[in-house]
C-alpha cells in the first residue's frame, strides 16, 4: 500500500510509540464508530476489502456489543 498520500504531520498524529498508546485509549463510542466505518468499507468492492473485513472482525471481537 502506498502511504505517500498520508501527511501525518498535518493531521496532528504523534510518531511511533505515542501513537500506539493513543490508539489503545479509544473510548467505547469511538471503537463502535470505527467498527461501523470498517464494516462499511469492507462491503466495498476493493482490493483492501478483505483486510478491512479482518480488522472489523478483530475489533468486533474485542469490544462489547453496542446498544
mmCIF file of the N, C-alpha and C atoms, coordinates in Angstrom:
data_MODEL
# 
_entry.id   MODEL 
# 
loop_
_atom_site.group_PDB 
_atom_site.id 
_atom_site.type_symbol 
_atom_site.label_atom_id 
_atom_site.label_alt_id 
_atom_site.label_comp_id 
_atom_site.label_asym_id 
_atom_site.label_entity_id 
_atom_site.label_seq_id 
_atom_site.pdbx_PDB_ins_code 
_atom_site.Cartn_x 
_atom_site.Cartn_y 
_atom_site.Cartn_z 
_atom_site.occupancy 
_atom_site.B_iso_or_equiv 
_atom_site.pdbx_formal_charge 
_atom_site.auth_seq_id 
_atom_site.auth_comp_id 
_atom_site.auth_asym_id 
_atom_site.auth_atom_id 
_atom_site.pdbx_PDB_model_num 
ATOM 1   N N  . UNK A 1 1  ? 0.844   -1.186 0.000  1.00 0.00 ? 1  UNK A N  1 
ATOM 2   C CA . UNK A 1 1  ? 0.000   0.000  0.000  1.00 0.00 ? 1  UNK A CA 1 
ATOM 3   C C  . UNK A 1 1  ? 0.878   1.233  0.000  1.00 0.00 ? 1  UNK A C  1 
ATOM 4   N N  . UNK A 1 2  ? 0.502   2.208  -0.785 1.00 0.00 ? 2  UNK A N  1 
ATOM 5   C CA . UNK A 1 2  ? 1.271   3.436  -0.911 1.00 0.00 ? 2  UNK A CA 1 
ATOM 6   C C  . UNK A 1 2  ? 0.735   4.460  0.081  1.00 0.00 ? 2  UNK A C  1 
ATOM 7   N N  . UNK A 1 3  ? 1.530   4.772  1.098  1.00 0.00 ? 3  UNK A N  1 
ATOM 8   C CA . UNK A 1 3  ? 1.108   5.718  2.133  1.00 0.00 ? 3  UNK A CA 1 
ATOM 9   C C  . UNK A 1 3  ? 1.602   7.136  1.875  1.00 0.00 ? 3  UNK A C  1 
ATOM 10  N N  . UNK A 1 4  ? 2.114   7.408  0.664  1.00 0.00 ? 4  UNK A N  1 
ATOM 11  C CA . UNK A 1 4  ? 2.634   8.733  0.382  1.00 0.00 ? 4  UNK A CA 1 
ATOM 12  C C  . UNK A 1 4  ? 1.565   9.814  0.481  1.00 0.00 ? 4  UNK A C  1 
ATOM 13  N N  . UNK A 1 5  ? 0.314   9.467  0.280  1.00 0.00 ? 5  UNK A N  1 
ATOM 14  C CA . UNK A 1 5  ? -0.760  10.461 0.327  1.00 0.00 ? 5  UNK A CA 1 
ATOM 15  C C  . UNK A 1 5  ? -1.088  10.886 1.747  1.00 0.00 ? 5  UNK A C  1 
ATOM 16  N N  . UNK A 1 6  ? -0.598  10.149 2.740  1.00 0.00 ? 6  UNK A N  1 
ATOM 17  C CA . UNK A 1 6  ? -0.884  10.486 4.133  1.00 0.00 ? 6  UNK A CA 1 
ATOM 18  C C  . UNK A 1 6  ? 0.129   11.498 4.645  1.00 0.00 ? 6  UNK A C  1 
ATOM 19  N N  . UNK A 1 7  ? -0.344  12.622 5.094  1.00 0.00 ? 7  UNK A N  1 
ATOM 20  C CA . UNK A 1 7  ? 0.521   13.625 5.706  1.00 0.00 ? 7  UNK A CA 1 
ATOM 21  C C  . UNK A 1 7  ? 0.217   13.640 7.192  1.00 0.00 ? 7  UNK A C  1 
ATOM 22  N N  . UNK A 1 8  ? 0.870   12.731 7.932  1.00 0.00 ? 8  UNK A N  1 
ATOM 23  C CA . UNK A 1 8  ? 0.572   12.570 9.353  1.00 0.00 ? 8  UNK A CA 1 
ATOM 24  C C  . UNK A 1 8  ? 0.933   13.795 10.177 1.00 0.00 ? 8  UNK A C  1 
ATOM 25  N N  . UNK A 1 9  ? 1.938   14.550 9.730  1.00 0.00 ? 9  UNK A N  1 
ATOM 26  C CA . UNK A 1 9  ? 2.311   15.750 10.468 1.00 0.00 ? 9  UNK A CA 1 
ATOM 27  C C  . UNK A 1 9  ? 1.177   16.772 10.462 1.00 0.00 ? 9  UNK A C  1 
ATOM 28  N N  . UNK A 1 10 ? 0.561   16.971 9.318  1.00 0.00 ? 10 UNK A N  1 
ATOM 29  C CA . UNK A 1 10 ? -0.520  17.955 9.244  1.00 0.00 ? 10 UNK A CA 1 
ATOM 30  C C  . UNK A 1 10 ? -1.790  17.449 9.919  1.00 0.00 ? 10 UNK A C  1 
ATOM 31  N N  . UNK A 1 11 ? -1.916  16.123 10.078 1.00 0.00 ? 11 UNK A N  1 
ATOM 32  C CA . UNK A 1 11 ? -3.100  15.559 10.724 1.00 0.00 ? 11 UNK A CA 1 
ATOM 33  C C  . UNK A 1 11 ? -2.984  15.577 12.245 1.00 0.00 ? 11 UNK A C  1 
ATOM 34  N N  . UNK A 1 12 ? -1.819  15.918 12.770 1.00 0.00 ? 12 UNK A N  1 
ATOM 35  C CA . UNK A 1 12 ? -1.649  16.002 14.205 1.00 0.00 ? 12 UNK A CA 1 
ATOM 36  C C  . UNK A 1 12 ? -1.327  14.679 14.873 1.00 0.00 ? 12 UNK A C  1 
ATOM 37  N N  . UNK A 1 13 ? -0.882  13.695 14.102 1.00 0.00 ? 13 UNK A N  1 
ATOM 38  C CA . UNK A 1 13 ? -0.527  12.406 14.678 1.00 0.00 ? 13 UNK A CA 1 
ATOM 39  C C  . UNK A 1 13 ? 0.850   12.473 15.308 1.00 0.00 ? 13 UNK A C  1 
ATOM 40  N N  . UNK A 1 14 ? 0.970   11.855 16.459 1.00 0.00 ? 14 UNK A N  1 
ATOM 41  C CA . UNK A 1 14 ? 2.269   11.742 17.106 1.00 0.00 ? 14 UNK A CA 1 
ATOM 42  C C  . UNK A 1 14 ? 2.981   10.520 16.525 1.00 0.00 ? 14 UNK A C  1 
ATOM 43  N N  . UNK A 1 15 ? 4.285   10.580 16.381 1.00 0.00 ? 15 UNK A N  1 
ATOM 44  C CA . UNK A 1 15 ? 5.003   9.452  15.784 1.00 0.00 ? 15 UNK A CA 1 
ATOM 45  C C  . UNK A 1 15 ? 5.172   8.277  16.744 1.00 0.00 ? 15 UNK A C  1 
ATOM 46  N N  . UNK A 1 16 ? 5.350   7.108  16.157 1.00 0.00 ? 16 UNK A N  1 
ATOM 47  C CA . UNK A 1 16 ? 5.776   5.913  16.866 1.00 0.00 ? 16 UNK A CA 1 
ATOM 48  C C  . UNK A 1 16 ? 4.954   5.486  18.056 1.00 0.00 ? 16 UNK A C  1 
ATOM 49  N N  . UNK A 1 17 ? 5.649   5.224  19.142 1.00 0.00 ? 17 UNK A N  1 
ATOM 50  C CA . UNK A 1 17 ? 5.050   4.645  20.339 1.00 0.00 ? 17 UNK A CA 1 
ATOM 51  C C  . UNK A 1 17 ? 3.890   5.480  20.878 1.00 0.00 ? 17 UNK A C  1 
ATOM 52  N N  . UNK A 1 18 ? 4.002   6.786  20.823 1.00 0.00 ? 18 UNK A N  1 
ATOM 53  C CA . UNK A 1 18 ? 2.951   7.653  21.339 1.00 0.00 ? 18 UNK A CA 1 
ATOM 54  C C  . UNK A 1 18 ? 1.642   7.406  20.596 1.00 0.00 ? 18 UNK A C  1 
ATOM 55  N N  . UNK A 1 19 ? 1.715   7.214  19.288 1.00 0.00 ? 19 UNK A N  1 
ATOM 56  C CA . UNK A 1 19 ? 0.510   6.948  18.500 1.00 0.00 ? 19 UNK A CA 1 
ATOM 57  C C  . UNK A 1 19 ? -0.118  5.639  18.937 1.00 0.00 ? 19 UNK A C  1 
ATOM 58  N N  . UNK A 1 20 ? 0.666   4.603  19.119 1.00 0.00 ? 20 UNK A N  1 
ATOM 59  C CA . UNK A 1 20 ? 0.138   3.307  19.544 1.00 0.00 ? 20 UNK A CA 1 
ATOM 60  C C  . UNK A 1 20 ? -0.542  3.430  20.899 1.00 0.00 ? 20 UNK A C  1 
ATOM 61  N N  . UNK A 1 21 ? 0.026   4.196  21.797 1.00 0.00 ? 21 UNK A N  1 
ATOM 62  C CA . UNK A 1 21 ? -0.580  4.390  23.104 1.00 0.00 ? 21 UNK A CA 1 
ATOM 63  C C  . UNK A 1 21 ? -1.901  5.138  22.974 1.00 0.00 ? 21 UNK A C  1 
ATOM 64  N N  . UNK A 1 22 ? -1.982  6.121  22.080 1.00 0.00 ? 22 UNK A N  1 
ATOM 65  C CA . UNK A 1 22 ? -3.224  6.861  21.885 1.00 0.00 ? 22 UNK A CA 1 
ATOM 66  C C  . UNK A 1 22 ? -4.289  5.960  21.301 1.00 0.00 ? 22 UNK A C  1 
ATOM 67  N N  . UNK A 1 23 ? -3.931  5.080  20.381 1.00 0.00 ? 23 UNK A N  1 
ATOM 68  C CA . UNK A 1 23 ? -4.909  4.188  19.777 1.00 0.00 ? 23 UNK A CA 1 
ATOM 69  C C  . UNK A 1 23 ? -5.465  3.210  20.805 1.00 0.00 ? 23 UNK A C  1 
ATOM 70  N N  . UNK A 1 24 ? -4.666  2.826  21.757 1.00 0.00 ? 24 UNK A N  1 
ATOM 71  C CA . UNK A 1 24 ? -5.121  1.893  22.779 1.00 0.00 ? 24 UNK A CA 1 
ATOM 72  C C  . UNK A 1 24 ? -6.165  2.541  23.692 1.00 0.00 ? 24 UNK A C  1 
ATOM 73  N N  . UNK A 1 25 ? -6.275  3.849  23.654 1.00 0.00 ? 25 UNK A N  1 
ATOM 74  C CA . UNK A 1 25 ? -7.154  4.569  24.560 1.00 0.00 ? 25 UNK A CA 1 
ATOM 75  C C  . UNK A 1 25 ? -8.446  5.038  23.896 1.00 0.00 ? 25 UNK A C  1 
ATOM 76  N N  . UNK A 1 26 ? -8.904  4.337  22.868 1.00 0.00 ? 26 UNK A N  1 
ATOM 77  C CA . UNK A 1 26 ? -10.185 4.685  22.258 1.00 0.00 ? 26 UNK A CA 1 
ATOM 78  C C  . UNK A 1 26 ? -11.304 4.509  23.283 1.00 0.00 ? 26 UNK A C  1 
ATOM 79  N N  . UNK A 1 27 ? -12.252 5.417  23.277 1.00 0.00 ? 27 UNK A N  1 
ATOM 80  C CA . UNK A 1 27 ? -13.431 5.228  24.108 1.00 0.00 ? 27 UNK A CA 1 
ATOM 81  C C  . UNK A 1 27 ? -14.285 4.142  23.465 1.00 0.00 ? 27 UNK A C  1 
ATOM 82  N N  . UNK A 1 28 ? -15.235 3.633  24.207 1.00 0.00 ? 28 UNK A N  1 
ATOM 83  C CA . UNK A 1 28 ? -16.120 2.608  23.668 1.00 0.00 ? 28 UNK A CA 1 
ATOM 84  C C  . UNK A 1 28 ? -16.915 3.156  22.481 1.00 0.00 ? 28 UNK A C  1 
ATOM 85  N N  . UNK A 1 29 ? -17.384 4.385  22.591 1.00 0.00 ? 29 UNK A N  1 
ATOM 86  C CA . UNK A 1 29 ? -18.105 5.004  21.470 1.00 0.00 ? 29 UNK A CA 1 
ATOM 87  C C  . UNK A 1 29 ? -17.216 5.132  20.241 1.00 0.00 ? 29 UNK A C  1 
ATOM 88  N N  . UNK A 1 30 ? -15.963 5.535  20.439 1.00 0.00 ? 30 UNK A N  1 
ATOM 89  C CA . UNK A 1 30 ? -15.028 5.644  19.318 1.00 0.00 ? 30 UNK A CA 1 
ATOM 90  C C  . UNK A 1 30 ? -14.775 4.281  18.683 1.00 0.00 ? 30 UNK A C  1 
ATOM 91  N N  . UNK A 1 31 ? -14.645 3.263  19.501 1.00 0.00 ? 31 UNK A N  1 
ATOM 92  C CA . UNK A 1 31 ? -14.415 1.914  18.979 1.00 0.00 ? 31 UNK A CA 1 
ATOM 93  C C  . UNK A 1 31 ? -15.602 1.453  18.141 1.00 0.00 ? 31 UNK A C  1 
ATOM 94  N N  . UNK A 1 32 ? -16.819 1.751  18.599 1.00 0.00 ? 32 UNK A N  1 
ATOM 95  C CA . UNK A 1 32 ? -18.006 1.385  17.831 1.00 0.00 ? 32 UNK A CA 1 
ATOM 96  C C  . UNK A 1 32 ? -18.099 2.195  16.533 1.00 0.00 ? 32 UNK A C  1 
ATOM 97  N N  . UNK A 1 33 ? -17.732 3.465  16.589 1.00 0.00 ? 33 UNK A N  1 
ATOM 98  C CA . UNK A 1 33 ? -17.713 4.284  15.372 1.00 0.00 ? 33 UNK A CA 1 
ATOM 99  C C  . UNK A 1 33 ? -16.713 3.720  14.368 1.00 0.00 ? 33 UNK A C  1 
ATOM 100 N N  . UNK A 1 34 ? -15.537 3.374  14.850 1.00 0.00 ? 34 UNK A N  1 
ATOM 101 C CA . UNK A 1 34 ? -14.512 2.786  13.990 1.00 0.00 ? 34 UNK A CA 1 
ATOM 102 C C  . UNK A 1 34 ? -14.994 1.467  13.403 1.00 0.00 ? 34 UNK A C  1 
ATOM 103 N N  . UNK A 1 35 ? -15.638 0.653  14.204 1.00 0.00 ? 35 UNK A N  1 
ATOM 104 C CA . UNK A 1 35 ? -16.163 -0.624 13.728 1.00 0.00 ? 35 UNK A CA 1 
ATOM 105 C C  . UNK A 1 35 ? -17.191 -0.403 12.621 1.00 0.00 ? 35 UNK A C  1 
ATOM 106 N N  . UNK A 1 36 ? -18.102 0.541  12.819 1.00 0.00 ? 36 UNK A N  1 
ATOM 107 C CA . UNK A 1 36 ? -19.110 0.824  11.776 1.00 0.00 ? 36 UNK A CA 1 
ATOM 108 C C  . UNK A 1 36 ? -18.448 1.294  10.483 1.00 0.00 ? 36 UNK A C  1 
ATOM 109 N N  . UNK A 1 37 ? -17.438 2.125  10.595 1.00 0.00 ? 37 UNK A N  1 
ATOM 110 C CA . UNK A 1 37 ? -16.714 2.600  9.423  1.00 0.00 ? 37 UNK A CA 1 
ATOM 111 C C  . UNK A 1 37 ? -16.030 1.441  8.700  1.00 0.00 ? 37 UNK A C  1 
ATOM 112 N N  . UNK A 1 38 ? -15.342 0.612  9.455  1.00 0.00 ? 38 UNK A N  1 
ATOM 113 C CA . UNK A 1 38 ? -14.662 -0.534 8.846  1.00 0.00 ? 38 UNK A CA 1 
ATOM 114 C C  . UNK A 1 38 ? -15.654 -1.479 8.179  1.00 0.00 ? 38 UNK A C  1 
ATOM 115 N N  . UNK A 1 39 ? -16.786 -1.721 8.809  1.00 0.00 ? 39 UNK A N  1 
ATOM 116 C CA . UNK A 1 39 ? -17.789 -2.601 8.223  1.00 0.00 ? 39 UNK A CA 1 
ATOM 117 C C  . UNK A 1 39 ? -18.321 -2.028 6.913  1.00 0.00 ? 39 UNK A C  1 
ATOM 118 N N  . UNK A 1 40 ? -18.518 -0.720 6.861  1.00 0.00 ? 40 UNK A N  1 
ATOM 119 C CA . UNK A 1 40 ? -18.988 -0.085 5.627  1.00 0.00 ? 40 UNK A CA 1 
ATOM 120 C C  . UNK A 1 40 ? -17.943 -0.205 4.520  1.00 0.00 ? 40 UNK A C  1 
ATOM 121 N N  . UNK A 1 41 ? -16.685 0.039  4.858  1.00 0.00 ? 41 UNK A N  1 
ATOM 122 C CA . UNK A 1 41 ? -15.614 -0.051 3.866  1.00 0.00 ? 41 UNK A CA 1 
ATOM 123 C C  . UNK A 1 41 ? -15.417 -1.495 3.412  1.00 0.00 ? 41 UNK A C  1 
ATOM 124 N N  . UNK A 1 42 ? -15.577 -2.449 4.318  1.00 0.00 ? 42 UNK A N  1 
ATOM 125 C CA . UNK A 1 42 ? -15.393 -3.862 3.980  1.00 0.00 ? 42 UNK A CA 1 
ATOM 126 C C  . UNK A 1 42 ? -16.409 -4.324 2.938  1.00 0.00 ? 42 UNK A C  1 
ATOM 127 N N  . UNK A 1 43 ? -17.554 -3.661 2.872  1.00 0.00 ? 43 UNK A N  1 
ATOM 128 C CA . UNK A 1 43 ? -18.586 -4.039 1.906  1.00 0.00 ? 43 UNK A CA 1 
ATOM 129 C C  . UNK A 1 43 ? -18.301 -3.498 0.509  1.00 0.00 ? 43 UNK A C  1 
ATOM 130 N N  . UNK A 1 44 ? -17.351 -2.582 0.381  1.00 0.00 ? 44 UNK A N  1 
ATOM 131 C CA . UNK A 1 44 ? -16.990 -2.013 -0.914 1.00 0.00 ? 44 UNK A CA 1 
ATOM 132 C C  . UNK A 1 44 ? -16.263 -3.060 -1.751 1.00 0.00 ? 44 UNK A C  1 
ATOM 133 N N  . UNK A 1 45 ? -16.353 -2.920 -3.043 1.00 0.00 ? 45 UNK A N  1 
ATOM 134 C CA . UNK A 1 45 ? -15.621 -3.796 -3.953 1.00 0.00 ? 45 UNK A CA 1 
ATOM 135 C C  . UNK A 1 45 ? -14.231 -3.201 -4.160 1.00 0.00 ? 45 UNK A C  1 
ATOM 136 N N  . UNK A 1 46 ? -13.316 -3.592 -3.303 1.00 0.00 ? 46 UNK A N  1 
ATOM 137 C CA . UNK A 1 46 ? -11.978 -3.019 -3.293 1.00 0.00 ? 46 UNK A CA 1 
ATOM 138 C C  . UNK A 1 46 ? -10.956 -4.101 -2.965 1.00 0.00 ? 46 UNK A C  1 
ATOM 139 N N  . UNK A 1 47 ? -9.734  -3.951 -3.460 1.00 0.00 ? 47 UNK A N  1 
ATOM 140 C CA . UNK A 1 47 ? -8.683  -4.911 -3.093 1.00 0.00 ? 47 UNK A CA 1 
ATOM 141 C C  . UNK A 1 47 ? -8.393  -4.916 -1.590 1.00 0.00 ? 47 UNK A C  1 
ATOM 142 N N  . UNK A 1 48 ? -8.732  -3.836 -0.907 1.00 0.00 ? 48 UNK A N  1 
ATOM 143 C CA . UNK A 1 48 ? -8.481  -3.747 0.535  1.00 0.00 ? 48 UNK A CA 1 
ATOM 144 C C  . UNK A 1 48 ? -9.602  -4.341 1.371  1.00 0.00 ? 48 UNK A C  1 
ATOM 145 N N  . UNK A 1 49 ? -10.734 -4.650 0.754  1.00 0.00 ? 49 UNK A N  1 
ATOM 146 C CA . UNK A 1 49 ? -11.896 -5.131 1.499  1.00 0.00 ? 49 UNK A CA 1 
ATOM 147 C C  . UNK A 1 49 ? -11.606 -6.338 2.391  1.00 0.00 ? 49 UNK A C  1 
ATOM 148 N N  . UNK A 1 50 ? -10.863 -7.345 1.929  1.00 0.00 ? 50 UNK A N  1 
ATOM 149 C CA . UNK A 1 50 ? -10.585 -8.484 2.823  1.00 0.00 ? 50 UNK A CA 1 
ATOM 150 C C  . UNK A 1 50 ? -9.798  -8.073 4.078  1.00 0.00 ? 50 UNK A C  1 
ATOM 151 N N  . UNK A 1 51 ? -8.830  -7.179 3.920  1.00 0.00 ? 51 UNK A N  1 
ATOM 152 C CA . UNK A 1 51 ? -8.056  -6.716 5.078  1.00 0.00 ? 51 UNK A CA 1 
ATOM 153 C C  . UNK A 1 51 ? -8.922  -5.900 6.022  1.00 0.00 ? 51 UNK A C  1 
ATOM 154 N N  . UNK A 1 52 ? -9.758  -5.031 5.456  1.00 0.00 ? 52 UNK A N  1 
ATOM 155 C CA . UNK A 1 52 ? -10.641 -4.208 6.273  1.00 0.00 ? 52 UNK A CA 1 
ATOM 156 C C  . UNK A 1 52 ? -11.641 -5.094 7.014  1.00 0.00 ? 52 UNK A C  1 
ATOM 157 N N  . UNK A 1 53 ? -12.157 -6.112 6.337  1.00 0.00 ? 53 UNK A N  1 
ATOM 158 C CA . UNK A 1 53 ? -13.085 -7.042 6.979  1.00 0.00 ? 53 UNK A CA 1 
ATOM 159 C C  . UNK A 1 53 ? -12.418 -7.768 8.138  1.00 0.00 ? 53 UNK A C  1 
ATOM 160 N N  . UNK A 1 54 ? -11.174 -8.166 7.955  1.00 0.00 ? 54 UNK A N  1 
ATOM 161 C CA . UNK A 1 54 ? -10.435 -8.837 9.030  1.00 0.00 ? 54 UNK A CA 1 
ATOM 162 C C  . UNK A 1 54 ? -10.292 -7.912 10.235 1.00 0.00 ? 54 UNK A C  1 
ATOM 163 N N  . UNK A 1 55 ? -9.963  -6.645 9.998  1.00 0.00 ? 55 UNK A N  1 
ATOM 164 C CA . UNK A 1 55 ? -9.825  -5.701 11.100 1.00 0.00 ? 55 UNK A CA 1 
ATOM 165 C C  . UNK A 1 55 ? -11.165 -5.445 11.775 1.00 0.00 ? 55 UNK A C  1 
ATOM 166 N N  . UNK A 1 56 ? -12.225 -5.387 10.994 1.00 0.00 ? 56 UNK A N  1 
ATOM 167 C CA . UNK A 1 56 ? -13.557 -5.193 11.582 1.00 0.00 ? 56 UNK A CA 1 
ATOM 168 C C  . UNK A 1 56 ? -13.901 -6.359 12.501 1.00 0.00 ? 56 UNK A C  1 
ATOM 169 N N  . UNK A 1 57 ? -13.601 -7.582 12.067 1.00 0.00 ? 57 UNK A N  1 
ATOM 170 C CA . UNK A 1 57 ? -13.882 -8.749 12.910 1.00 0.00 ? 57 UNK A CA 1 
ATOM 171 C C  . UNK A 1 57 ? -13.016 -8.748 14.159 1.00 0.00 ? 57 UNK A C  1 
ATOM 172 N N  . UNK A 1 58 ? -11.756 -8.322 14.029 1.00 0.00 ? 58 UNK A N  1 
ATOM 173 C CA . UNK A 1 58 ? -10.859 -8.244 15.197 1.00 0.00 ? 58 UNK A CA 1 
ATOM 174 C C  . UNK A 1 58 ? -11.402 -7.258 16.228 1.00 0.00 ? 58 UNK A C  1 
ATOM 175 N N  . UNK A 1 59 ? -11.806 -6.094 15.770 1.00 0.00 ? 59 UNK A N  1 
ATOM 176 C CA . UNK A 1 59 ? -12.311 -5.079 16.689 1.00 0.00 ? 59 UNK A CA 1 
ATOM 177 C C  . UNK A 1 59 ? -13.641 -5.516 17.292 1.00 0.00 ? 59 UNK A C  1 
ATOM 178 N N  . UNK A 1 60 ? -14.516 -6.108 16.473 1.00 0.00 ? 60 UNK A N  1 
ATOM 179 C CA . UNK A 1 60 ? -15.814 -6.575 16.972 1.00 0.00 ? 60 UNK A CA 1 
ATOM 180 C C  . UNK A 1 60 ? -15.635 -7.603 18.074 1.00 0.00 ? 60 UNK A C  1 
ATOM 181 N N  . UNK A 1 61 ? -14.607 -8.422 17.984 1.00 0.00 ? 61 UNK A N  1 
ATOM 182 C CA . UNK A 1 61 ? -14.355 -9.434 18.994 1.00 0.00 ? 61 UNK A CA 1 
ATOM 183 C C  . UNK A 1 61 ? -13.743 -8.889 20.272 1.00 0.00 ? 61 UNK A C  1 
ATOM 184 N N  . UNK A 1 62 ? -13.296 -7.651 20.245 1.00 0.00 ? 62 UNK A N  1 
ATOM 185 C CA . UNK A 1 62 ? -12.617 -7.083 21.411 1.00 0.00 ? 62 UNK A CA 1 
ATOM 186 C C  . UNK A 1 62 ? -13.413 -6.034 22.161 1.00 0.00 ? 62 UNK A C  1 
ATOM 187 N N  . UNK A 1 63 ? -14.564 -5.637 21.607 1.00 0.00 ? 63 UNK A N  1 
ATOM 188 C CA . UNK A 1 63 ? -15.369 -4.619 22.294 1.00 0.00 ? 63 UNK A CA 1 
ATOM 189 C C  . UNK A 1 63 ? -16.753 -5.194 22.600 1.00 0.00 ? 63 UNK A C  1 
ATOM 190 N N  . UNK A 1 64 ? -17.373 -4.716 23.674 1.00 0.00 ? 64 UNK A N  1 
ATOM 191 C CA . UNK A 1 64 ? -18.736 -5.166 23.988 1.00 0.00 ? 64 UNK A CA 1 
ATOM 192 C C  . UNK A 1 64 ? -19.707 -4.746 22.888 1.00 0.00 ? 64 UNK A C  1 
ATOM 193 N N  . UNK A 1 65 ? -20.772 -5.494 22.751 1.00 0.00 ? 65 UNK A N  1 
ATOM 194 C CA . UNK A 1 65 ? -21.793 -5.160 21.742 1.00 0.00 ? 65 UNK A CA 1 
ATOM 195 C C  . UNK A 1 65 ? -22.339 -3.769 21.989 1.00 0.00 ? 65 UNK A C  1 
ATOM 196 N N  . UNK A 1 66 ? -22.666 -3.070 20.908 1.00 0.00 ? 66 UNK A N  1 
ATOM 197 C CA . UNK A 1 66 ? -23.240 -1.730 21.017 1.00 0.00 ? 66 UNK A CA 1 
ATOM 198 C C  . UNK A 1 66 ? -24.708 -1.807 21.384 1.00 0.00 ? 66 UNK A C  1 
ATOM 199 N N  . UNK A 1 67 ? -25.218 -0.659 21.822 1.00 0.00 ? 67 UNK A N  1 
ATOM 200 C CA . UNK A 1 67 ? -26.638 -0.622 22.204 1.00 0.00 ? 67 UNK A CA 1 
ATOM 201 C C  . UNK A 1 67 ? -27.509 -0.247 21.036 1.00 0.00 ? 67 UNK A C  1 
# 
